[in-house]
Amino acid sequence: MMNSPFSKFLLVSAVAFSACGHSSEEAEISDTAGPSPVEVAWSPVINLKPSKGISFPGELKPWNQVGIYAKVNGFVRTIMVDRGTHVRKGQVLAILDAPEIHSELSQIEAQKIAAQAALSQQMAHFAASHATYDRLLHTNRFEEGSISVNEIDQARSKAWSDSAAVAAARENLKAAEALYKSKSEFASYLTLTAPFDGTITERNVSPGALVGRGESGKPLFVLEDSRTLRLTVAIPESFAGSLPRDARVSFSVTAFPDKQFTARLARSAGSLQEHNRAMMVEFDTDNHNGELKSGMYANVSLPVIRQDSTLFVPATAVVTSSEQVFVIRSKDGVAEWVTVKKGVSLDSLVEVFGDLHAGDRIVRKASEEIRAGDSLQLTALR
């Protein structure tokens, strides 16, 4: 019975129907199951307080520098120095000639002499009139009535008048002496001297040249003191709070590429410049041997130390996209994009600032292909 053709057809049909039903059930189960978790390597967010040397450009400037100008109008009579001359404080650099000043000084000196003579004359008159008044009083005291009251009053008035004349002559002499002193000091401006020890780096005048007072145009001389140099560096805003107070730096210059020089932190502006948002700091370096020159550019290695501990992650964990800069954190096995800002780099690590905590698990090699909300399967840290 079972070997009949009809029986065989029923058996094949049942098997085929059963197979079809099983395939449909598997398809349905496959459709309802979610996507497979993304297998990723992870790294923890770590807390560090590192120190690192970062290179910045700097410039060497002289300890003191001044442009020397004429304080009065005149002609250059004599020049005592030239470019490269080493001078001491108070040393004469040049002598100017101004005939009108000498003429005025001679006139004022004559006025002073005349005032002195007038004072001497008035003092002599006062001495005589005062003596006359004293004699009249003395005579009248021994022989009362021998000298008329009117005569005594006239003698007293004459003495007072001469006393006032002496006071006026003394004030005139003081005024003449003050004017003479002022003009003498003014005449001393004809002699130009060095305000400090240093080297003449510029000479822009020759004998016979007409020079004028003020700071218009080029100075007659430029004087520099470069025995100690100021190394000026502009510290970017992101590192303005990371420079130790007792920082010592090393730097190099193009003239000596294989040699390292040192300098110590001496002063800081303490504020950021508006045009570049940088803080100017100065380091002092000894230059008594004259090896370094002011105006040189330097490559400065600064030790940067964070005041507080900050968070670091592998550089490969930070994704920079057109949307944002982020890392991917695993939160209960689900990918979460966390927006961050990058700080300094330290070997293979980078400093980050954002809603992260030390110990958070993040994707070590992150990319935009891992979307927020994806399931993650974290592999063991290697």
QUIBEL-V841081 format. One record per residue. N is the residue number from 1. RES is the residue in one letter. PSI is psi in radians with two decimals (* if undefined). BURIAL is # if it has 16 or more other C-alpha atoms within 10 Angstrom, else .. Layout:
BEGIN
<<N | RES | PSI | BURIAL> <N | RES | PSI | BURIAL>>
END
This chain:
BEGIN
<<1 | M | -0.75 | .> <2 | M | -0.26 | .> <3 | N | 0.10 | .> <4 | S | 2.73 | .> <5 | P | -0.66 | .> <6 | F | -0.66 | .> <7 | S | -0.71 | .> <8 | K | -0.65 | .> <9 | F | -0.75 | .> <10 | L | -0.69 | .> <11 | L | -0.74 | .> <12 | V | -0.71 | .> <13 | S | -0.73 | .> <14 | A | -0.73 | .> <15 | V | -0.75 | .> <16 | A | -0.72 | .> <17 | F | -0.71 | .> <18 | S | -0.71 | .> <19 | A | -0.70 | .> <20 | C | -0.71 | .> <21 | G | -0.67 | .> <22 | H | -0.71 | .> <23 | S | -0.71 | .> <24 | S | -0.68 | .> <25 | E | -0.70 | .> <26 | E | -0.69 | .> <27 | A | -0.70 | .> <28 | E | -0.72 | .> <29 | I | -0.70 | .> <30 | S | -0.65 | .> <31 | D | -0.58 | .> <32 | T | -0.36 | .> <33 | A | 2.47 | .> <34 | G | 3.02 | .> <35 | P | 2.69 | .> <36 | S | 2.49 | .> <37 | P | 2.58 | .> <38 | V | 2.16 | .> <39 | E | 2.09 | .> <40 | V | 2.66 | #> <41 | A | 2.55 | #> <42 | W | 2.80 | #> <43 | S | 2.63 | #> <44 | P | 2.67 | #> <45 | V | 2.23 | #> <46 | I | 2.70 | #> <47 | N | 2.13 | #> <48 | L | 2.75 | .> <49 | K | 1.28 | .> <50 | P | 2.85 | .> <51 | S | 2.48 | .> <52 | K | 2.50 | .> <53 | G | 2.16 | .> <54 | I | 2.41 | .> <55 | S | 2.35 | .> <56 | F | 2.64 | .> <57 | P | 2.54 | .> <58 | G | 3.02 | #> <59 | E | 2.39 | #> <60 | L | 2.22 | #> <61 | K | 2.67 | #> <62 | P | 2.72 | #> <63 | W | -0.77 | #> <64 | N | 2.50 | #> <65 | Q | 2.35 | #> <66 | V | 2.48 | .> <67 | G | 2.25 | .> <68 | I | 2.09 | #> <69 | Y | 2.85 | #> <70 | A | 2.41 | #> <71 | K | -0.24 | #> <72 | V | 2.80 | #> <73 | N | 2.38 | #> <74 | G | -3.08 | #> <75 | F | 2.56 | #> <76 | V | 2.04 | #> <77 | R | -0.85 | #> <78 | T | 2.44 | .> <79 | I | 2.20 | #> <80 | M | -0.26 | .> <81 | V | 2.97 | #> <82 | D | 3.09 | #> <83 | R | 2.28 | .> <84 | G | -0.08 | .> <85 | T | 2.28 | .> <86 | H | 2.23 | .> <87 | V | 2.77 | #> <88 | R | 2.77 | .> <89 | K | 2.28 | .> <90 | G | -0.13 | .> <91 | Q | 2.45 | #> <92 | V | 2.25 | #> <93 | L | -0.72 | #> <94 | A | 2.74 | #> <95 | I | 2.25 | #> <96 | L | 2.86 | #> <97 | D | 2.21 | #> <98 | A | 1.61 | .> <99 | P | -0.63 | .> <100 | E | -0.56 | .> <101 | I | -0.75 | #> <102 | H | -0.64 | .> <103 | S | -0.79 | .> <104 | E | -0.70 | .> <105 | L | -0.66 | #> <106 | S | -0.72 | .> <107 | Q | -0.74 | .> <108 | I | -0.63 | #> <109 | E | -0.69 | #> <110 | A | -0.68 | .> <111 | Q | -0.65 | #> <112 | K | -0.72 | #> <113 | I | -0.71 | .> <114 | A | -0.67 | .> <115 | A | -0.65 | #> <116 | Q | -0.74 | #> <117 | A | -0.73 | .> <118 | A | -0.68 | #> <119 | L | -0.75 | #> <120 | S | -0.72 | .> <121 | Q | -0.79 | .> <122 | Q | -0.59 | #> <123 | M | -0.63 | #> <124 | A | -0.73 | .> <125 | H | -0.74 | #> <126 | F | -0.68 | #> <127 | A | -0.72 | .> <128 | A | -0.81 | .> <129 | S | -0.63 | #> <130 | H | -0.64 | #> <131 | A | -0.72 | .> <132 | T | -0.78 | #> <133 | Y | -0.71 | #> <134 | D | -0.70 | #> <135 | R | -0.71 | .> <136 | L | -0.75 | #> <137 | L | -0.73 | #> <138 | H | -0.76 | .> <139 | T | -0.76 | .> <140 | N | -0.45 | #> <141 | R | -0.64 | .> <142 | F | -0.56 | .> <143 | E | 1.46 | .> <144 | E | 2.27 | .> <145 | G | -0.12 | .> <146 | S | -0.45 | .> <147 | I | 2.26 | .> <148 | S | 2.63 | .> <149 | V | -0.66 | .> <150 | N | -0.71 | .> <151 | E | -0.67 | .> <152 | I | -0.72 | #> <153 | D | -0.71 | .> <154 | Q | -0.70 | .> <155 | A | -0.71 | #> <156 | R | -0.73 | #> <157 | S | -0.69 | .> <158 | K | -0.69 | #> <159 | A | -0.74 | #> <160 | W | -0.72 | .> <161 | S | -0.77 | .> <162 | D | -0.60 | #> <163 | S | -0.72 | #> <164 | A | -0.65 | .> <165 | A | -0.66 | #> <166 | V | -0.78 | #> <167 | A | -0.73 | .> <168 | A | -0.73 | .> <169 | A | -0.62 | #> <170 | R | -0.72 | #> <171 | E | -0.68 | .> <172 | N | -0.69 | #> <173 | L | -0.72 | #> <174 | K | -0.75 | .> <175 | A | -0.73 | .> <176 | A | -0.69 | #> <177 | E | -0.70 | #> <178 | A | -0.73 | .> <179 | L | -0.70 | #> <180 | Y | -0.72 | #> <181 | K | -0.75 | .> <182 | S | -0.75 | .> <183 | K | -0.58 | #> <184 | S | -0.73 | #> <185 | E | -0.68 | .> <186 | F | -0.71 | .> <187 | A | -0.50 | #> <188 | S | -0.33 | .> <189 | Y | -0.25 | #> <190 | L | -0.26 | #> <191 | T | 2.01 | #> <192 | L | 2.22 | #> <193 | T | 2.84 | #> <194 | A | 2.26 | #> <195 | P | -0.29 | .> <196 | F | 2.93 | #> <197 | D | 2.47 | #> <198 | G | -2.81 | #> <199 | T | 2.37 | #> <200 | I | 2.05 | #> <201 | T | -0.29 | #> <202 | E | 2.46 | #> <203 | R | 2.05 | #> <204 | N | 0.43 | .> <205 | V | 2.72 | #> <206 | S | 2.80 | .> <207 | P | 2.43 | .> <208 | G | -0.18 | .> <209 | A | 2.48 | .> <210 | L | 2.17 | .> <211 | V | 2.69 | #> <212 | G | 2.79 | .> <213 | R | 2.73 | .> <214 | G | -3.10 | .> <215 | E | 0.60 | .> <216 | S | 2.32 | .> <217 | G | -2.90 | .> <218 | K | 2.60 | .> <219 | P | 2.77 | #> <220 | L | -0.75 | #> <221 | F | 2.73 | #> <222 | V | 2.20 | #> <223 | L | 2.30 | #> <224 | E | 2.51 | #> <225 | D | 1.86 | #> <226 | S | 0.37 | #> <227 | R | -0.53 | #> <228 | T | 2.33 | #> <229 | L | 2.59 | #> <230 | R | 2.06 | #> <231 | L | 1.88 | #> <232 | T | 2.33 | #> <233 | V | 2.42 | #> <234 | A | 1.98 | #> <235 | I | 2.12 | #> <236 | P | 2.75 | #> <237 | E | -0.67 | .> <238 | S | -0.33 | .> <239 | F | 0.12 | #> <240 | A | -0.48 | #> <241 | G | 0.21 | .> <242 | S | 0.18 | #> <243 | L | 2.09 | #> <244 | P | 2.59 | .> <245 | R | -0.56 | .> <246 | D | 0.55 | .> <247 | A | 2.42 | .> <248 | R | 2.36 | #> <249 | V | 2.78 | #> <250 | S | 2.59 | #> <251 | F | 2.80 | #> <252 | S | 2.77 | #> <253 | V | 2.77 | #> <254 | T | -0.59 | .> <255 | A | -0.49 | .> <256 | F | 1.28 | .> <257 | P | -0.42 | .> <258 | D | 0.12 | .> <259 | K | 2.43 | .> <260 | Q | 2.34 | .> <261 | F | 2.80 | .> <262 | T | 2.71 | .> <263 | A | 2.73 | #> <264 | R | 2.59 | #> <265 | L | 2.19 | #> <266 | A | -0.70 | #> <267 | R | 2.70 | .> <268 | S | 2.53 | .> <269 | A | -0.54 | .> <270 | G | 0.11 | .> <271 | S | 2.81 | .> <272 | L | 2.46 | #> <273 | Q | 2.43 | .> <274 | E | -0.60 | .> <275 | H | -0.41 | .> <276 | N | 0.06 | .> <277 | R | 0.84 | .> <278 | A | 2.67 | #> <279 | M | 2.20 | #> <280 | M | 2.25 | #> <281 | V | 2.72 | #> <282 | E | 2.38 | #> <283 | F | 2.42 | #> <284 | D | 2.38 | #> <285 | T | 2.36 | #> <286 | D | 2.38 | #> <287 | N | 0.64 | .> <288 | H | -0.44 | .> <289 | N | -0.12 | .> <290 | G | 0.30 | .> <291 | E | -0.74 | .> <292 | L | 2.66 | #> <293 | K | 2.44 | #> <294 | S | 2.51 | #> <295 | G | -0.22 | .> <296 | M | 2.53 | .> <297 | Y | 2.52 | #> <298 | A | 2.60 | #> <299 | N | 1.93 | #> <300 | V | 2.28 | #> <301 | S | 1.94 | #> <302 | L | 2.37 | #> <303 | P | 2.01 | #> <304 | V | 2.15 | #> <305 | I | 2.17 | #> <306 | R | 2.44 | #> <307 | Q | -0.54 | .> <308 | D | 2.79 | .> <309 | S | 2.53 | .> <310 | T | 3.02 | #> <311 | L | 2.46 | #> <312 | F | 2.56 | #> <313 | V | 2.84 | #> <314 | P | 2.51 | #> <315 | A | -0.53 | #> <316 | T | -0.21 | .> <317 | A | -0.20 | #> <318 | V | 2.19 | #> <319 | V | 2.24 | #> <320 | T | 1.92 | .> <321 | S | 3.10 | .> <322 | S | -0.32 | .> <323 | E | -0.80 | .> <324 | Q | 3.02 | .> <325 | V | 2.18 | .> <326 | F | 2.88 | #> <327 | V | 2.82 | #> <328 | I | 2.02 | #> <329 | R | 2.49 | #> <330 | S | 1.99 | #> <331 | K | 1.82 | .> <332 | D | 0.69 | .> <333 | G | 0.16 | #> <334 | V | 2.37 | #> <335 | A | 2.38 | #> <336 | E | 2.15 | #> <337 | W | 2.24 | #> <338 | V | 2.05 | #> <339 | T | 2.35 | #> <340 | V | 2.90 | #> <341 | K | 2.42 | .> <342 | K | 2.53 | .> <343 | G | -2.29 | .> <344 | V | 2.74 | #> <345 | S | 2.48 | .> <346 | L | 1.72 | .> <347 | D | -2.05 | .> <348 | S | 0.05 | .> <349 | L | 2.76 | #> <350 | V | 2.46 | #> <351 | E | 2.38 | #> <352 | V | 2.62 | #> <353 | F | 2.17 | .> <354 | G | -2.92 | .> <355 | D | 1.14 | .> <356 | L | 2.82 | #> <357 | H | 2.65 | .> <358 | A | 2.34 | .> <359 | G | -0.24 | .> <360 | D | 2.47 | .> <361 | R | 2.19 | #> <362 | I | 2.75 | #> <363 | V | 2.19 | #> <364 | R | -0.75 | #> <365 | K | 1.56 | #> <366 | A | 2.75 | #> <367 | S | 2.93 | #> <368 | E | -0.26 | .> <369 | E | -0.47 | .> <370 | I | 1.88 | #> <371 | R | 2.73 | .> <372 | A | 2.31 | .> <373 | G | -0.21 | .> <374 | D | 2.56 | #> <375 | S | 2.43 | #> <376 | L | 2.47 | #> <377 | Q | 1.88 | #> <378 | L | 2.26 | #> <379 | T | 2.84 | .> <380 | A | 2.50 | .> <381 | L | 2.23 | .> <382 | R | * | .>>
END
